[in-house]
């Protein structure tokens, strides 16, 4: 045990009681200061604890935010066909269409397989549409719901060739159709919607209604501006998709919203 010596100074001009009173007052002041220091220390510790808790909460909230962002990115991860115009038919078939000469070339050369069905019109420069039958055995064969809403005639991929007739030259994106063409006469029947994964899909009303959680019906309007139509579609569908994504989903014709819900 270690004893600490305390030095006490006494005033000879004061009695023992007076000297004791002086030290008693000093002790009271020291105790008060100590209590003040302890209070400050306690408040400081409480503040530090609160800051630590808030920091941990911020870290937790940030982690949750990042987790949600990651899940959202995984849900809306772009598929190969989203580089083109596309939709899923009411029968479950994927349909991909060209946007321009380059995408026409890619669709026919890279993505059109033996059992697929290729749609086109008699108009030069119009886009190709391919119904992906290959690899989709579970959906059976495309029926009228898939065929009658795509284009004016259809052929098989092996009927589409880059071999021009003698004396002719094929520009980029152009092909020659050989053999029998099968004509259909579709009516205008278009809608645009958002799938449960958050993807924007434009196609026949039946296909959009089946595959989308929100949708609006479209109609032709040569005076309509794609940007204005896209803005209204974005507002009505309450989608996070940007305007460029919506514009790319729309066919290259003048369209406006006919009614707000399908």
SULRA-V562297 format. One record per residue. N is the residue number from 1. SS is DSSP state (A for helix, B for strand, O for the rest). PSI is psi in whole degrees, -180 to 180 (999 if undefined). Layout:
{{N/SS/PSI} {N/SS/PSI}}
This chain:
{{1/O/130} {2/O/126} {3/O/131} {4/O/126} {5/O/132} {6/O/125} {7/O/126} {8/O/129} {9/O/126} {10/O/143} {11/O/126} {12/O/-16} {13/O/-4} {14/O/154} {15/O/171} {16/A/-40} {17/A/-39} {18/A/-43} {19/A/-40} {20/A/-38} {21/A/-39} {22/A/-48} {23/A/-29} {24/A/-42} {25/A/-42} {26/A/-40} {27/A/-39} {28/A/-43} {29/A/-41} {30/A/-41} {31/A/-40} {32/A/-43} {33/A/-41} {34/A/-42} {35/A/-40} {36/A/-43} {37/A/-42} {38/A/-38} {39/A/-44} {40/A/-43} {41/A/-41} {42/A/-44} {43/A/-39} {44/A/-42} {45/A/-40} {46/A/-42} {47/A/-42} {48/A/-43} {49/A/-43} {50/A/-42} {51/A/-40} {52/A/-44} {53/A/-44} {54/A/-40} {55/A/-43} {56/A/-38} {57/A/-42} {58/A/-44} {59/A/-41} {60/A/-47} {61/A/-43} {62/A/-40} {63/A/-40} {64/A/-40} {65/A/-46} {66/A/-38} {67/A/-43} {68/A/-42} {69/A/-44} {70/A/-43} {71/A/-39} {72/A/-42} {73/A/-38} {74/A/-37} {75/A/-39} {76/O/21} {77/O/130} {78/O/134} {79/O/163} {80/A/-37} {81/A/-14} {82/A/-7} {83/A/-13} {84/O/-179} {85/B/139} {86/B/161} {87/B/163} {88/B/125} {89/O/167} {90/O/-16} {91/O/1} {92/O/14} {93/O/139} {94/B/132} {95/B/127} {96/B/142} {97/B/150} {98/O/152} {99/O/-30} {100/O/-173} {101/A/-42} {102/A/-47} {103/A/-30} {104/A/-45} {105/A/-47} {106/A/-45} {107/A/-48} {108/A/-44} {109/A/-36} {110/A/-35} {111/A/-13} {112/O/113} {113/O/172} {114/O/-51} {115/O/-1} {116/O/168} {117/B/128} {118/B/128} {119/B/146} {120/B/171} {121/O/174} {122/O/-5} {123/O/123} {124/O/136} {125/O/-7} {126/O/153} {127/O/155} {128/O/146} {129/B/136} {130/B/124} {131/B/119} {132/B/99} {133/O/-38} {134/O/133} {135/O/7} {136/O/51} {137/A/-29} {138/A/-22} {139/A/-4} {140/O/-147} {141/O/145} {142/O/134} {143/O/-165} {144/A/-32} {145/A/-31} {146/A/-37} {147/A/-39} {148/O/2} {149/O/10} {150/O/-65} {151/O/-169} {152/O/-21} {153/B/157} {154/B/151} {155/B/175} {156/B/155} {157/A/-34} {158/A/-5} {159/A/-8} {160/B/122} {161/B/156} {162/O/2} {163/O/106} {164/O/156} {165/O/158} {166/O/129} {167/O/0} {168/O/159} {169/O/131} {170/O/126} {171/O/170} {172/O/131} {173/O/-7} {174/O/146} {175/O/163} {176/B/134} {177/B/125} {178/O/146} {179/O/-168} {180/O/134} {181/O/140} {182/B/107} {183/B/142} {184/O/161} {185/O/81} {186/O/155} {187/O/160} {188/O/124} {189/O/77} {190/B/144} {191/B/166} {192/B/140} {193/B/-178} {194/B/128} {195/O/171} {196/O/-21} {197/O/-4} {198/O/11} {199/O/144} {200/B/126} {201/B/129} {202/B/131} {203/B/-166} {204/B/149} {205/A/-42} {206/A/-40} {207/A/-43} {208/A/-42} {209/A/-39} {210/A/-35} {211/A/-7} {212/O/149} {213/O/-24} {214/B/142} {215/B/159} {216/B/152} {217/B/143} {218/B/158} {219/B/160} {220/B/141} {221/O/102} {222/O/-22} {223/O/-11} {224/O/138} {225/O/130} {226/A/-38} {227/A/-40} {228/A/-41} {229/A/-42} {230/A/-40} {231/A/-44} {232/A/-41} {233/A/-45} {234/A/-43} {235/A/-47} {236/A/-36} {237/A/-11} {238/O/48} {239/O/152} {240/O/-4} {241/O/142} {242/O/167} {243/A/-37} {244/A/-41} {245/A/-43} {246/A/-43} {247/A/-41} {248/A/-28} {249/A/-25} {250/O/142} {251/O/158} {252/O/53} {253/O/162} {254/O/123} {255/B/148} {256/B/166} {257/B/124} {258/B/-47} {259/B/157} {260/O/-28} {261/O/147} {262/O/999}}
